[in-house]
Amino acid sequence: MNKKTLPPPPDFDSPEEARDIIHFLWSKLAELEDRLNPNSRKSSVPSSQQALHSKAKNTSPSRKISGKKPGAQPGHKGHRRQLHPVEDSATVEQYLPNKTCHCGCCVIPHLIMVF
């Protein structure tokens, strides 16, 4: 890999010219440091591949805090999958494991219903 050679430093004719060049170089340095530490908002790296400590915080002011706890609120009618009634089943079979497991320990079975 070849190293890029830098031009010689500029000569200044006045303090104002030196100040202008320092400001230009300072802004260039800030830009390069921003590129050195990319995050998902400034690069093509997806946020799922970023380290947890470098992920950007959600600072959007558009969401207002409601003061409610997360999750279902009091009075909310739950949506659950209903169990199939046993009476509608054609057969009910009971499957129990062996009395001992592969290591020789005693197995205490619990009732398992399969529909």
trRosetta pair geometry for C-beta under 8 A, 3 or more apart (Angstrom, degrees):
i j d omega theta_ij theta_ji phi_ij phi_ji
10 21 6.2 -137 58 -128 140 160
12 15 7.4 66 152 -89 134 27
12 17 5.0 168 -151 91 86 108
12 18 4.1 17 -131 -67 157 93
12 21 7.2 -127 -92 19 107 139
13 17 5.5 55 48 19 78 155
14 17 4.8 100 56 4 79 100
14 18 7.2 -141 97 -3 45 86
15 18 5.4 -53 -149 37 38 115
15 19 6.2 42 152 -23 69 103
16 19 5.6 -52 -148 35 32 113
16 20 6.5 34 152 -20 64 104
17 20 5.7 -51 -149 34 32 113
17 21 6.5 29 154 -15 64 106
18 21 5.9 -58 -149 39 30 108
18 22 6.3 32 152 -21 65 108
19 22 5.6 -54 -146 36 31 113
19 23 6.4 33 155 -19 65 104
20 23 5.8 -54 -150 35 30 111
20 24 6.4 30 152 -18 63 106
21 24 5.6 -51 -147 36 34 113
21 25 6.2 30 156 -15 67 107
22 25 5.9 -57 -144 41 29 107
22 26 6.1 34 155 -24 65 108
23 26 5.6 -53 -144 34 29 114
23 27 6.5 26 158 -16 63 104
24 27 6.1 -59 -153 36 28 106
24 28 6.4 28 151 -18 64 109
25 28 5.4 -54 -146 38 34 115
25 29 6.3 40 153 -24 66 103
26 29 5.7 -50 -149 33 31 114
26 30 6.7 32 151 -18 62 103
27 30 5.6 -50 -149 34 35 112
27 31 6.5 38 151 -20 65 104
28 31 5.7 -53 -150 35 32 113
28 32 6.4 29 154 -16 65 107
29 32 5.9 -57 -147 39 30 108
29 33 6.3 30 155 -18 65 107
30 33 5.8 -55 -146 37 30 110
30 34 6.5 35 153 -22 63 104
31 34 5.8 -54 -153 32 31 113
31 35 6.7 26 151 -14 64 105
32 35 5.6 -53 -149 38 35 110
32 36 6.3 42 150 -27 65 105
33 36 5.3 -49 -146 30 35 117
33 37 6.7 2 164 9 66 104
34 37 6.8 -76 -148 53 27 84
34 42 6.8 -114 166 -176 99 161
35 38 6.8 1 -162 -64 39 91
37 54 7.6 -142 -175 -146 96 127
38 42 5.4 -140 -146 88 75 100
38 43 3.5 35 -177 -28 134 143
38 45 5.9 120 115 13 121 125
39 42 5.7 67 51 26 69 96
39 43 6.8 142 63 20 23 101
39 45 7.4 -104 -170 70 21 116
39 47 7.8 32 172 -105 82 80
39 50 6.3 44 -144 -121 72 148
39 54 5.9 -155 -101 152 102 96
39 55 7.1 134 -155 -129 117 30
39 56 5.3 114 145 -42 147 101
40 43 6.8 -78 -114 58 24 77
40 45 5.8 -105 -90 90 64 76
40 46 6.1 25 -120 -171 117 23
40 47 3.8 -45 -38 -69 165 78
40 50 5.9 -98 -36 -34 101 137
40 55 7.4 7 9 -133 116 72
40 56 6.8 -121 48 8 90 112
41 56 5.4 25 -14 -20 124 161
45 49 5.8 -115 -178 78 90 114
45 50 6.3 103 131 -69 119 89
46 49 5.2 82 67 10 83 101
46 50 7.7 -137 103 -20 46 87
47 50 5.4 -43 -153 13 46 120
47 55 6.1 72 -162 -129 99 103
47 56 7.8 -84 -117 28 118 89
50 54 5.4 -121 175 83 109 101
50 55 5.3 132 100 -79 131 77
51 54 4.8 66 66 17 93 105
51 55 7.5 -142 89 -31 47 78
52 55 6.1 -37 -155 -1 36 115
56 59 7.9 -81 162 -2 95 100
60 63 6.1 70 97 3 102 95
68 73 6.3 -30 -168 -100 135 116
69 73 7.9 148 60 -101 81 71
72 76 4.4 -140 -170 68 96 148
72 78 6.9 -6 -127 -90 161 83
73 76 5.1 108 58 -34 65 116
84 88 6.3 -108 174 68 89 120
84 89 7.0 95 130 -64 115 94
84 115 6.0 163 81 138 134 171
85 88 4.9 86 73 3 91 103
85 89 7.8 -147 103 -19 54 83
86 89 5.6 -45 -162 12 46 119
86 92 6.5 18 -161 -81 103 132
86 113 7.7 -43 -109 174 114 150
86 115 7.7 -131 -116 -95 61 117
89 92 5.8 84 103 -65 140 81
89 115 4.9 -107 -114 -142 131 100
92 113 6.2 -28 -161 -151 102 102
92 114 7.9 141 -157 63 55 52
92 115 7.2 -25 -108 -99 69 66
93 114 5.7 -32 67 61 93 101
94 111 6.9 -54 -137 -149 111 78
94 112 7.0 123 -153 66 63 65
94 113 7.1 -36 -98 -98 68 57
95 112 5.7 -50 63 81 83 118
95 114 6.2 28 3 -7 117 129
96 109 4.4 8 -152 -143 102 159
96 112 7.4 161 -85 27 50 104
97 101 7.8 3 151 -86 131 78
97 107 5.3 -80 97 142 121 153
97 109 5.8 -179 37 -98 81 100
98 101 7.1 141 76 -87 106 38
98 107 6.5 89 87 32 60 144
99 106 7.0 -32 162 -146 76 68
99 107 6.0 -176 -173 48 25 94
100 104 5.8 -14 -179 -148 125 32
100 105 6.6 152 -154 73 76 35
100 106 6.2 -47 -101 -101 73 40
100 107 6.2 177 -105 -1 17 95
101 104 7.3 -47 69 19 67 18
101 105 5.2 -2 36 56 108 89
101 107 5.5 113 -43 -58 87 113
109 112 8.0 -90 -177 -6 96 98
